Amino acid sequence: MHFLDRIDRKILHELQREGRISMTDLAERVGLSTSPCTERVRRMEREGVIKGYHARVDPEALGRGLLVFVELTLSSKSAEVFEQVRRELLHEPRVLECHLVSGTFDYLIKARLSAMREYRDLLGQILRKVPVPAQSNSYVVMEEIKEGLLMPVDPVPAA
């Protein structure tokens, strides 16, 4: 992967704030002409630094106002078990995020749902598909204080 210099970091900052910005406007904001700016963006896309561009959708507009976090603790652990759980949860569209974590539980799952009955259904499906007995703890979000999608882009450290 290419070293990210000060200009690359400015580009990333601007694209996170406004992914649909024109290359001309982006170049102006970061102090480049359009062609070199476009090449930097394309390079960061090729290298996987920029993973994609997305529309941020209001969950309420889709009838998915219920946000739930689930801690999942497996009764036994092995590479094969972790792989099976990974495969199962990757294909569940209601699961927005799933992280294998260290600590007192194994997985932290974030799901957006329409109602508690849908959550009950999702949890039942997850527990049935997990290859070993598992325990869950659930946290229903009462109020969303902050949900950030912007990755902090720090300046290049001084050498």
N, C-alpha and C positions, 0 to 999 in steps of 0.2 A: 504494500500500500504506500502511496505517495505521501510525503510529509505535508501536513496541512499548515500552510503559512497564514499570515495575518489576513490576506485578501480572501483566501479560501474560507476562513472562519467568518469573515464579514458576509460572504455569500451565503454560507449556511445559516447564519443568523437571520438574514433577510428572507431567505426561502422558507424558513420555518414560520416566520410571521405572516408571509404572503406568498403561498406556493404558486399562485397564478400570475405573479408579476411578469411583465414582459422582460425579455433579455436586455432591451434597451434601457428600461427603467432600472433594472437590477444593476447593470453596468454603471449607470450614473451614480447610484447609491454607494457603490463600492469603489468608485474612482478608476474605472477601466473603460476602454472602448468595448463595443458590443462583441466583436469577434473573440478577443481573449477571454472575456467573461463567459461567453457561451462554451468555449473550449474547456474552461475550468469546470463548469457545471457538468458537461458531458463526461469529463474524466472522472469526476466524483461519482457520477451515476455508474459508469463502467466498473469502478473499483468497489462499488457497494457502500460507499460512504453515504450517498443519498439512496435510500431504499425504496422510495416511491413518493407519490403525491396523492393526497386524500382529501375528500370532502368531510368536514366535521358535521355530523348529523345530530339533531336534538333527539335524544331517546324518547322523550314524551311524544314527539310527533309520530313515532313508530309504535306507540303503545307499549314501550319498554321502559317504564319509569321506575321499576323496582331494581335496585342495585344490591347484589348480594356478594359477600366474600365468604369462601368456605375454606377451612383448614381441613386437610385430609391426612390422616395418619394411617399408614399401612402396618399390618401385623407382622409382615416379614418383608425384607428388602433384598433385592439382588439386581444385577444389571438387566436380567431378563424381565423381571417384574416392572422395573422402571421403564423399560422400552415398551412393554404392553400398555402401561398406563399412558405413556406419551402418545402412542398411536391412537388410543381410544379418545383421548381428550382433544387431540388435534382436529378431529372431524366433527366435534360438537359445536355447531354454530352459535349457540347461546353462551358458550364460554368465550369471553373476550380475551382473557389472559389466564395463563397457568404457569406457575413457577415451581420448580423443584427447589426446596430451600433447606438450609441447615437449621437446626433448633429442635423444638419439641414436637413438631409435626413435619410431614414430608412435602406436601403440596399446598400452595396458596392459589386458589381459583377465584377469578372475578367473573361474574355473570350478570347480564342484563336480561330482565324478564318482564312479563306483563302482569303477573299476579303471584300470590303465594302458592296457589295450586300448581302453577307452572314450575315454581321452584321445587315443590315436593316431587313432581314428576322428574325434573332434571336430577335431583339428588338421588332418587331411586335408580335412575338409569346409570349414573356414575357408579354407585355402589354395586350394582349388578355386573357392570363391565370390568371393574377392577379385579385382577386375577387372584387376589388374596383378601381375606377379611380386612375391613377398614373401619375407622371411626371418623366421624366428622363433627366439626363445630362450625356453626353458621353465624354470620353477622349481617343483619339487614341494615342497610344504610338509611338513616332517618333524614339526614340532610347532607348534601354534597357541598363541602366548604370550598374545595379547590380540586380541580382535575386538570393537571397540566400536561400538555403535549409537547411543549417546547423544551428541547435539550439545551442546557446552558452551554454557550460557546465561549469559553474563556480565551483571552488573548494568548498568543504564543508566548511560552515562558522565556524569559531573558536567558541567554546563554552565558 
